Amino acid sequence: MKKTILFLICTFLICMLTACQDNNEIIWVVPEYYLPCENAVEILNNKLRDMGRGCKIKFVGVKDEEGKTYTDIIKDKMKSGEKMDIIYSGSPNSLEYDNYNSAYYRFAVEGIFEPLGDFIDKDTGKSLLEPFPQSHIDAMTIGGEIYGVNGSLTTMSTDNFLLVNKERSNIAWNVQKTYSLIEVCDLLNGSSNHENITPVNFSSQHVPYYYFTNCTQVTDCLYINNNNEIIFMLDDSEYISFLIKCGEMRNNGIIAKGNNGDILETSYINFEDCSGGYELSESFNKSEARSPYIMIPLENENYIRFSNIGTGICKTSEKKEKAFELLSLCFTDKEINNLLVFGEENEDYVLNDGIPTNTDGYENIRIFTFGNRLICYPLNYETENKREDYIEAYDNALIPDCMTFVFDDSPLKEKVVITNQIINDYYNSILNEGITPDTIETITDEYKALLYDNGLQDIINELTKQYTEFLSCKGE
């Protein structure tokens, strides 16, 4: 009898302890490849304990599932009642077969994210938003509501630039000049310094990205520019010229076939991108820590665009207020933010003149999931003055009519998916097989025919309809 009573008491205590632990645990969900380092999570939770927060964070990674998107998996988890408190929206990549080319917008309108209005009005919410430029906050707003935080500042159009190793270059680059992309291609192709260099990783996705940087991407081949023009890239003669230049660079061994991984330390020249890159270039080139590299900005104008990613509070969370408090803490506390983005110092990264370098050689992508660029360590292409540089970039940026426009491709989902597959095949063929002025027209006409046979005109018509309605509503 005594043993039975003791067993029941022990069982009760274990259940109470488990319930207490579950009640104090905030679940933060991200794609598996974005998970923070385990040792960093342990340090973070110890810090939360020392701060008297009375809770800890458990990070849960979502694995890829055949035939399902990240959004589908999150929705299934919500339907099954799985506990989730903080969620990252995932990538906006159109090849994920999700509606809308903004993952942040998708999570907001499909009821995954909780509107943050009630939290933002409090001191914790005000401290979260206070450092960010107003135009960035506007780009996170949907129907008067904010649904998440985007500390990686991807609401700023991405400036493209070159990171040049002066010791390996025989080109007299002028750091005071802003080069056009075509000028850069001509300089590279005209250079005799092609031997014993590591080719630039310039994959199929980079090809339109570096040319159409001033446009809002709708599918993998349709763009809207600052003049409200809808562009089909294969009808753009200047873009076709750029493709020919890329083919020449590929044939000269400047552009690599496929992905060469992290080649920054040995490459002759690297195409890079970041928000406000033009503003960063001057202070970058003055920093001795960046030697022997120089940053060459490419012709561009910064503009604000609708947020494509975000981290918010799950609508089904039972701990929304506590989750928001921790979300705000992680994006405003410099030490915690660096922990989540880079890991533990001297274990996961080392600091070289204030710049973190991963000890495993892996380029850190957690900047998009957890980073607040205004407070965390600078990346290899950023500077010690990046906070001021980014704010200046936002202050000087254009705000185009299409800033908050998001194309809903659900009426034509299958056609959009196939269109993107055809375009990807096209990129691979021109990069891996090479193109010349004699062959580009034939190859382009072949793929244009495939695209129109698949219903490209229907996609353009739907895009025109949606965008015209968007502009009409915006003008009212």
N, C-alpha and C positions, 0 to 999 in steps of 0.2 A: 504493500500500500504506500509506504513512504517513498519507495523508488518511483512509483507511478506519479505521485504528487511532485516529486523533484523533477521528473521528466517533463511534466506539464508546465511547471514553473520555468524551466530552462527553455522549452519551446516557445512559451509566451514572451520571454525576454528577447530571444533571438528574433521573433517576429516584430517586436516593438523596435529593436535596434535596426532591422532591415527597413521598416517603415520610416523610421526617423532619417535613415541614410538616404532613402529614396526622396523624401520630402526636402532634403537639403541639397539635392543634386540637380543641376541645370544641364540639360542635354543640348549640345551644340552640334548640328548636323551639317556636314560638308561632303563633297565628293571625296572618295577615299584617297586620291592622289594629292589632296590639299591638306591632309591631316597634319597638325603640328607635331614636332618631335616629342616622344614620350617623356623624356627627361625634362623638357620645357614645361609640359603640362604638370608634372609633379612639382616643379618649382613654383609655377603659377598658383596651384592649389595651396601650397604651403604659405605663399604670400597672402592669399585670400584669408587663410586661417589667422595669420598674424595681424591682418587688418581688421579682424573681428567681423568678417562678412557673414559668418554662420552658414556657409554653403561652399560647394565646390563645383567645378565644371567638368563634365564628361563629354569628350569629343567622340562623335560617332561618324565613321566613314561609310559612304554609300558606294557599294560596288556596282560596276556596270552589269546590266542584265540584257541578254540577247532579246532584241525586239522591243525593248522598253527605253524610254528616255529618262533622264534624271527627274524631270517633272512627274512623269508617270509613277515612278518609284515613290516619290515623296507623297503623292496623292494616295497611293495604296497604303502607305504607312499611316496616313491620317485616318483613312477609312477603317483600318484595323484597330485603331485606338492606341497605336504605338506612341509613347511619350516623346515629344519633341518640343523644345522651347525656343531655341535660336536656330535659324536656318539660313544658309547661303544659297543664293538663287541659282548658282551654276552658270555655265557659259551661255552666251547668246548665239552660239554657232547654229546657223540655219540647217546644217546637215544633221542636227539632232532630231529633225522631224517634229519639232515643236511649233505651235502657233506663235506668231510675233517674233521679230528679230531683236527683241530686248527681253532678256531673261527676268530682269527686275519687273518690267511691266507685266510679264506673264504671271509671275508669282502674286502680283498685286490684284490683277483683275480676275484671276481664277480662284481667289479666296484662300490662298496659302498664307500670305502675309496679313498680319493684323495692322490696321491703321494706327499710327503712332501719335495722333493728335493729343490724346489725354496725357501721354507721357512727356511729350515735347514741351508742354506748357509748364512743367515742373522744373525745378532747379537742375535736376540731373539731365533732363532733355536739353535745356538751354546750354549747359556746359558742353554737351555733345556737338551741337550745331554751331556754337559761337565761333570756333576757329575757321569754319569753312566760308568761302566767298558766297555772297547771296545768289549769284548766278548758278553756282553749283547746287545750292539748295533748291532753286527753281527747277533745275533739271532733274531733281529727284521727286518733284511734286506731280501727283496725278489727281485731277479733280479736286484740287485744294487740300489733298492729304499727302503726307510723307509716309512711306511704308518701310523704309530701311535706311541704312547708312552705306556709303560708298567712299571709303577712305583712300582708295587707290586713284581717285580723281580722273576716272575714265570719262567724265562728262566733258573734259577738255579734248578737242580734236587732237589726234596724235601727230606731233611734229616729227618728220623724218629727218635724219641726219646721218652723216658718215663719221665713224670712229676710225681715224687713220693712225697707223703706226708710222711715225715720221722716220724711224730708223730703217724701215723696209720700203719706203716710198721714194721714188725719184721724181715725183710730181711736186711742183712748187705751189702747194695749197695756200691760199690766202684766207686766213682765219677771219678777216674783216669782211669777206665777201659772202653773199648768200648765193649758192649755186642752184641752177635748175637741174632736174634729174637727167635731162638729156645731155647737158654740159658734162655732168659727172661721168655718164656712160662714155662720151667721146674721149674724155681725158683718160679714163681707164683703158679703153680699147687702143688708144694711141701710145700708151706707155710701153716701154720695152722691158719693164721689170715684172715679167710674168713667171720667170723661172724661180723655182725653189720657194714658192709661196703657198700658203694654205688657201684654197679657194673659199670664197664667201658662201655661206649657207644662204641660199636664196630660193626657197621652196616655191611650189606652185601657188600657194596662198599669198606669198609675198608679192607676186607680180602685180595683181590689181591693187593691192594694199598700198604700195609705195607710189602708185600713180594717182589713184583716186582718193588721196588722203583728205582732200577738202570736200568730200561727198559723204552723204549718209547712205550706208549700204542697205539695200532692200532685199535682194537675193544675192547670189554670188556673181551676178553679172549686170544688175540694174542699180543705179545710183541716182540720188537727188543732190544737185549742187546748190550753192548759195543763191543762185539766180532762179531757183525753183524749176530748173530744167531736169527732166527725167532722161538719164543717159543709159543707152545700151552700149556697153564698152566696145563691142566688136564693130560698132558703127562710128567709133571715134578714131579719126585718121591719125591724130597725134599719139593716141595710145598704141595703135598698130606700129607706128615708128618706134615707140619705146620697146615694144616686143622684139623688134628686129635688133635693137641695141642689146637687149638682154641675150638674144641668140648669139650675137657676136662675143659678148662677155663669156658666155658659156663655152663657146668654141675656143676662146683664148685661155681658158682655164681659170678665169676670175670668179665665175659662178660655179659652185659645186653641184654635182648630181646628187640629189637626195640630201639627207640631213647628216651633217658632220659632227653634230653635238656642240660642245662648248669649245670654240676655237679662238676666243678672244685673244689669248696670250700669244698665239703664233700667227694670227692672220695679218695680212697686208692691209686690209681695209674691211670694215664691218658696217653693213647697213643696220642702223638702230632706230628706235622710235621711243618716244615718251611724251607725256603731256607737257606742253610748254617747252619743247626742246630748244626752240630758238632763244628763249630767255635764259636757258641754262648754259648756252655755249660760251658766252663771254667769261663767266666766272670759272667754268670748267677749264678753259684754256689758260687761265691765270694760275691755276693750282699746280704746284710742282708735284704733288702726289699723283697726278694723272700722267706724268711723263712716262713713256715717249708718245702718248696718244694726244691727238687734237680732235676737237669736234668741229665738223664742217656742217653748218645748217643748210638744209635744202629749201628752196623757195616755197613759202607756205604762209598762210594766214591762220592764226588760231581762231577757232570758233567753238561755241558751246553746243553740245549735243545732248539729247536725252540719255539718261543713265541706262547703260546696258546690263549692269550687274548691281547687286546689293545684298546686304545681310539684314534680316528682319526678325520679328517675333512671330512664331507659328500661331496661327489663329486658334488651334486647338489646345494650346498650352494652358495649363492650370496655374502657372507661376509667371504670368506675363510681366508683372511689375518687377519682381526679382530678376527675371531674365533681362529686362530692359536696363536695370541698374548695372548688371554685369557687362552687357553689351556696351553701354556707355563707358564703363571703366576701362574695358579692353581697348577702346578706340581713343581714349584720352590720356591714359597713363603711359608715358614713354617707355618705362622699363618693361611693362607687361606687353606693350605692342611689339617691342623688339623681340621679346621671348617668343611670341606667336609667329612672327614673320621669319626670324632667323634662327631661333633655337637658343641653346646655351652657349655662351661665349667660351672659347677654347675647347669646346666639345663638338659643337656643330659648325662653328665658324670662328675665324680669327679676325681681329681688326687690324687693318693696314692703313695708317694715317686716317683713321676714322671711318674707313669703308670696310664693311664686312665681306669676307671671302669664305664661301662654304668649304669646309674641310674635305667633303666628299666630291668636290668639283661640280656639284649639281647646281644649276642655275635656279635661284629661288623664285617660285611662282606664288608663294603664300602672300606676297604683297597684295594680290588681288582679293584674297579671301579675308585677311586679317589686317592688312596694312593701313596705317594712316600716314600718307606721305609727308604730311606737315610736321610730324614729330618723330618718325622712326629714322634709323640710320639711312644715309644715302646709298642708292644702288650704284653700280659701277659707272653709269652715265650721268648721275646726279651730282650735286655739289653741296658743300657745307652751307651755302646760302639758299638752299632749295626752297625753304618756306617762303622767303621773300620773293624768290623768282617765280614760284607757282602763283602766288597771289597777284603779282604784277601781270603774269600771263592771263589770268582770269579778268583782271581789270581792263586789259587791252583787247580782249577777245571779242569777236563778232557774235551776235546772237541772231542766227538765221531764222527764217520763217519756219523751217522744218524741224526746229530743235526738239519739240516733243512729239513729233509724228512717229508712229509705229505702224508698220504694214502688217495687217492681219491676213496671213496667207491661207487661212483655213478653207475659204471657198475653192481654192485651187491647190490644195496641199500636195497632191500626188504630182501635179505638173511642176510645182516648184522644186520638189525633191529631185525629180528626174533632170530638170534644168541644171541644178547644181552639180549633179553627177556628170552631165555632159561637159559642163565648163571645167570641172576638175580634170577630166580626161584631156581636154584641150590644152590646159596648162602643162600637164605632164608631157604631152606629145611635143610641144614647142620647146620645153626646157631640156628634156632628155634626148630628143632626136635632133634638136637644132633647127633653126629656121634661117632663111635668107630672104632678101627682097624678092627673089624669084619664086620662092615657095610659099611665102606668107599669105598671099592672096588666095591661092588654091586651098590651103589648109583652113583659112578663116571662112571662106565661102562654104566649105564642107560642113563645118560646125554650125555656122549660121543656119544652114538648111535643116540640120538636125534639131536645132533649138526651136525654129519656127514650126517644124512638123510636130514637135512635142507640145505646142501651144504657147510659145513665148508671147505672141501677140495678145492672147487672152490675159496673161499675167500683166502685161503693160497696160491693157485697158482697165483691169481691176485696180492696179496701182494708181493710174490717172484718176479714176473715179474716187477712190478713197482719199487721195491727196487733195483733190479739188474740194471735196466735202470738208476736209480738215481745214483748209485755208478759208473756206466760206464761214465755218463756225468760229474760227479764230478772229475773223474780221467783224463779227457781230458784237 
